[in-house]
Amino acid sequence: MAMKGLGTPEQLRDPDYMPPLAKAVPLGIQHILAMFISNVTPAIIVAGAAGFGFGTPGVGDLVYMIQVSMTFAGIATLFQTIGFGVVGARLPIVQGTSFAFIPIMIPLVAGQGVEAMATITGGVICGGLFHASLAPFVGRIRFALPPLVTGLVVLMIGLALVRVGIQYAAGGVPAIGTPEFGSAKNWFVAGVVILVTLGLKFFARGLWSISAILVGLVAGYLVSLVLGMVSFGNVARASWLLVPEPFHFGVEFSFAAIIGFCLMGVISAIETVGDVSGITKGGAGREATNVEIRGATFADGLGSAIAGVFGALPNTSFSQNVGLIAITGVMSRHVVTIGAIFLIVCGFVPKIGAVIATIPIEVLGGGVIVMFGMIVSAGVSMLAEVDWDRRNMVIFGVALSVGLGLQLEPDALQHADPTVKVLLSSGLLPAASIAILLNLLLPQTLPDDQTVEEPEGVRHDAYLRSTPSH
């Protein structure tokens, strides 16, 4: 529900309307609170997979990644809200670091230390530029990505990440193999985060509900502070000002990284199209124009490429903020601009990143269990729109079997070329590729004598006939 005194209904549906500053500022900050933890979490996960960050000498590089995550999410958001030339939708789109690329990045950096970030930098730059190049054509490739494909992709992203959430809640990768891993204390702290988050999400209203994960993390942080799990040593050593450094981690152009980031750029572009459509429908009650979709895609890709130059990870539009616009009823792009400026200011203050880096891994684990679970749920929700005939069941089943199977058993690819192994072991790219190709190549109907025989005891015909079509 919108706040009183913001403007007339017509003004609130106008992206160019500027609400009174006293109300626009808290609304803008509210947008940042809704995405703040989700924006910095990918940096923490990638650093952890590489082997630097929490409890390691490389915590300074983690703080840098957290800072540039904020800075370039803010800059990419300004590309969308203010825009220049063909870049930007001129809509209240909030950009943030994308979770979608994490399954691609983890195999590229796993256990290789901060040196592996040079490969990520090269991949982000190339993938971002490729993403931007899709802008004139993005509307034409949507046919290849129906809910069957996009829902599977989102589901695979979530399934690739849920293991990370459990590992973090149990004590993090460094604790694996020690008595500390999975201790009652670790699970208690993670449980506090989950319970507080769920309590606020379902029983609170307004900002409390929107910021449930953030408040849940604060609650878990306070509990871990009482239990002596927090160290502030690095906060004292952190400076008050950080200027992002071009090629902070160096740059290396790996074929596997470039292909992976480019392919995921297609998925990210389609996600942005969906978010733009969601904003215009939810906030203004209309369809998005081709100019808005094209501008949003340009900003998405260009924002990612520029972030990559400075060692940040790829950006994409944040769906939770689309929902926030529908809740507040405020369509003003200037409100989001205020939030973006606040985010950029935070990005220039390393003390903030150092404080974030003091969050115990168990606390973050509780938060990401909820976040990654919601990604899986979002994928299932998208798949609910699919007409589950035998054709679509075959496509989904084969794609999921291969993708999830390779993700769970990457050693099955031990004889493959290293580049191929990196691309396939994510599970996400093979699943998406198989689903897209089968959806384009298979006939729309499969004759009864060509369908795959179902296992004994598993019959869906009656269920499908009794279930209304979505």
N, C-alpha and C positions, 0 to 999 in steps of 0.2 A: 504494500500500500504506500502511495506517495505521501510525503510530508506536506502539511498544510502550508499555504502561502508560497508555494513554489512557482505557481503560474497557472494559467488556464489549461484545460485539457488539450487544446490545439497547440499551445506553446510547448507543453511537455512532450508532444509527439514530434516536435521539430528539432532535428539534430543541431541546427544553428542557434537555437535559443540558449541564452545564458541566464540561469536562475540567479537570485540574489546571492552575493558572494558568501554571506554568513551561512547559507545553507548548501551552496555549491562545494565549499571546501570540505565539510564533513562527509558529503556524499562521495566526493572524489577519494578521500582517504578510506572510506568504506570499501570502495572497489579494490584498493590496494590490500586491505586487510583480508578480503575474500580470496586473494590469490597469492599472498605473500609467501606462505610456507611452501605451497606447490611450486612456486617460481624458483626457490633456492634448493629444493630437495634434489632435483636431477644432478646438480653440481656435486652434492654430498655423496650421492650414490655412485657417480662415475669416478670420483676421487677415491672412494672406498674400494671400488672394483680394481682400480689401478694400484692401490696399496699405499696411498698417502692420504693424510687427513687426520681423522680422530686418533689422538694418542700417538702420532708419529711425528718425526722431525719435519715432515712436509706439510704441517698444518698451515703454514704461511701461504702456501700455494692454494690450499682449500679456501682460506679467507679471501684470497684474490678472486677465485672463481665465484664465490658467493657475492662479492662486491660487483663484479662485472655482470653477473646474472641480473642484479637489480638495475644497474646502469643501462644496459642495453635492452632490457625489457621495457624500461621507461622510454628510451629513444625510439624503439620500434613502435610503441604505443603512440608516440607523437607523430610518427609517419602515418599512422592510420587516422588519427583525429584531426591533425592539421593538414598533412599531405603537402605534396609539391608536384607539379606537373601531372603525370599519369599515376604517380605513386600515392596510395592512400585512398581509403573508401570515404573519408570525411564523415565517419560514423563513430559512435562511442565503443570502439573495439579495444579491448585490453589485450596486449601481447604479453607472453610470458615464456619461460623456458619449457620446451616440449618434453613430455614423458615419452612420446611416441618413438623417439630416436634412441632411448636408453637400451632396448634390446640389441640394437645395432652397435652401440658404442661399447658395451661391456666386453664382447669378444675381442674388440680391437685393442683394449687397454688392459685386460685381465692380468693382474700380477706384474705388469711391466713398469710400474712406477711412473713418475711425473714425465719421464721422457716420451711416453706413449702419447701424451697430449698434443705433440706436434702433428701426429697423424690425424687426430680429431680436428685440429685447426684446419688442415688442408681439406678434409672432408666437409666440414661445415661451410667453408667458403665456396667450394665447388657446388655443393648441394643447394646452398642458398641462391647462387646465381642461376642454377638450373630451375629452381623453384620459381624465381622471378620470371624466367623465360616462358613459363607455362601460362602467364597471365592472359595473353590474347586468346588462348585456346582452352582454358580451363572449363568453360561452359560446354565445350564439345566433347570432352572426355568423361563427363559425368555418367554417360550411358554405360561405360565399362565398369562402373563401381556402384551397383545397386546395393540395397541393404544387406543382401546375402554376403557380399564382399566386404563392405565397410564394417558391418557388424562382426564378422569373423576377425578382421584386422584389429578392431578395438578389443575384442575378447582375447586375442593372442597377446596384445600388449599387456593387458592385465595379468594374464596367466604367466607371462615371462617375468613379471615384477613381484608376484605374491611371495615368492621364495625370499626375495630381498627383505620384505617386511618381517617375515618370521625370523630370519637371521639377525636382523637389527634388534628385534624385541628380545631375543635370547642372549644378546651380548655383542653382536657384530662378528664379522669374519675373523679379526685378530684373536677373538676368544675361543674360536672353534678348536676343540681338542683339549681344552682346559676345564677344570672343575667349575669355573665361573660361568661357562656357557650354559644357558638354560636354567640358571639358578632361580630359586623362588623370588629373590629380591628383584632380579631383572624382569621376570614376568609380572610381578606386582606393580612395578612402575609402569610398564607398558599397559597393563590392565587398567590403571587409573586413567591414563590418556583415553583409552577406548571408551570406558564407562562415562567419563565426563563429556566426551564428544557426542556420544549417542544420546545422553540425557538432554544436552542443549539442543541437539538437532531435532529431537522429537517433542520436547516439552517447553522449549523457549520460543520466543518470537523475535522478529526484527533482526537487529544487528547481532544479538546473542546467538541466534540460530544460524545466521549466515557465516559467522566467525567461529563456529563450533570447534573445528579442528584446531584453530589457533589457540582458543581458550583451553582446550583439552591439553595441548602441548604445554601451555603455561602451568596448568595444574600438575602435570607430570613432572615438570621442571622443578616446581616448588617441593614436591615430595622427594625427588632425587637430591635436592639441595639439603633437605633435612637428613637424608640417609648418607650424606657425605660423598656423593657421586659426582660433584661438580668442582672443577678447578678453574680459577680465574687468572692463572698465570699468564696466558697468552693475551688476555684483554689488556693488561697493564703494558705489555710490550707493543701492542698494535698502535699504529699512528692515527692521527685524526684526519688525515687527508690522503687520498689515493687517486692518482691520475692514471687511467687505463693505459697500458703500454702495448703498442702494436707488436704482434707476434711474441707475446710474453713467453709462450712455451715453444717458440720456434714454429716452423711449418714444414710439413712433409706430405707429399702427395702420393697416397697409396691407392692403387686401383680398387682394392676391396672397399676402402673407406668412401671413395668417390662414388662408386656404383651404389653402395648401401645408402648413402645420404641422398643421392639423386632419386632412387626408387622411393624412399620414404618421403621425399619432397612432394611426390605426386599425391601420396596419401594425405600429407599435411595440407596441400592446396585444396583438396576436396573437403577436408575438415573445416578449413576457413570459409569455403563457400557455404557450408551448412551453418556456421556461426553467423555469418553476415545475414543469411536468410532468417535465422532465428531472431536476430536483433531487429530487423525491419518489421517482421511479423509481430513479435512480442511488444516492441516499443512504439511502432507507428502504424501497425495494422495494414501493412502493404508488402508486396514482394520486393526483393532487392533488384536494383537495376543492373544491367550488364556493366555499366561504368563503375558502379560500386564494387561489384565482384572482381572486376579486372584490377581496380586500384588496390583492393584489399590484398589480392594475390601478389601484386608487385611489392607492396609494403612488407608482406610476410617474408618473401624471399630475400629482398634487399636487406631487411632488418637482420635476418639470420646471417647473411654473408658479412655484413659489417661487424656483427657480434663475433663471428669467427675470427676476424682479423685481430681482435683484441683478446682472444682466448676464451670467449664465452661460448655457450652451447646454442643450438638452433632455437629460434623462437617460433611460436605459433599463436593463433588467437585462443583465448581462454574461455571455455564454454561456461564455467561457473559464473562468469561475469555477464554472460548473455542472460542467464537466469536471474541475476541480480537486477538487470534492467527491467525485466518483466515484473519483478516484485515491487521495485520502487516506482515504476511508471515514468521514469525520467530518461528521456532519449538524448539529452544534451551531450554532444561530443566535448564541449568545454569542461564539463564536470570530470570526464575521464582525463582530459588534458591536465587538469589540476592534480589528479592522482598520479599521472605519469611524472610530473615535475617533482612531486614528493618522493617518488621511487628513485629518480635520478639523484636527488640530494642524498638520500640514504646510501646510494651506491658509491658516493665519493667519501664516505666516512668508514674507514676500516674497523673502527671500534665496534660498529654494528655487526659486521661480519664475524669479528672475534667473539662477540657475545653469542651469536648464533652457533658458532663452532664449539661453545661450551655445553651445548645441549647434549646430554648423554645419549649414546646411540640407542639405548633402550626406550627412551622417551620418543625419539624420532620413529622408532619401530612401531610403537602404538599408533602414531599418527598415520604412517604410510600403510599399515594394515587396513585402516579405514579407507584411505585414498585409493589404494590399488584395488581393494574390493569393489569400490564404486566404479572403477574403470571396467572391471569384469561385468558388473551389473549393467553398465551403459551398453556394453557389447551385446549382452543378452536382450536388453530392451530393444536395440536396433534389429536384432534377429527376430524379435516377435512380429515385425512387420512383414517377414518373409512368408510367402505361400509355400508351406512345407509339403510339396509334392515329392514324388520319388526322385525326380531329377535334382532338385535342390538338396535333398538329403544326401544323395551320392556325392555331389560337389562339396558340400560342407564336410561330410565324413572323411573323404579322401584328403582334402586340404588340411583338416585338423589333425588327422592321423600322422601325416608326414611332418607337418610343422611342429606339433607338440612332441612327436617322437624324436625328431632330431634335436630339439631343445633339451629333452631329458637325457638323451644318449649321444652327446656330441662325438664320442670316440668312434661311433659308427662311420665317421668321415675321416678316420686317421690316414687313409691312403689318398685322400683328395688333395688337390692343390691347396696350399695355405690360404690363398685368396678365396677360393670356393668354400673352403671350410669355414672361414669367418662369416661369409655371407649366409651360408645355410644353417650354421649352428645356432643362429639367433632364433630360428623357427618361424619368425615373423615373415621374412621375405619369401621363403618357399611356400608357406601357407597362402599368402596373398597372391603370389604368382600363379599357383595352381588354381585357386578359386577364380581369378580373373580369366585365365585361359580356358578353363572348362566351361565357365559361364558364357564365353564368347563362341566356343566351338561346338558344344553339345546342342543337339536339337532341343527345342522348347518342351517337347513331350517325349518320354521314353515309352515305347510299346511295352506291354506287360511282359513279353517274353525276353526283353532286353534288360530288365531291371535286375539289380543285385538281390539275390535271395537273402531275406532277413534271417538272423539267428532265431533258433527255436525259442518260442516263448516271448518274442518281441514283435508285437503286431501293432501297427500304428493306424491302420486303415479306419477303424471305428472311431478312434480318437480324432483323426483328421476330419472325418465327415461330421463329427459332432462339434467341432471347434469353429466358431465364426472366423471368417477371413479378416485379416488386418490390412 
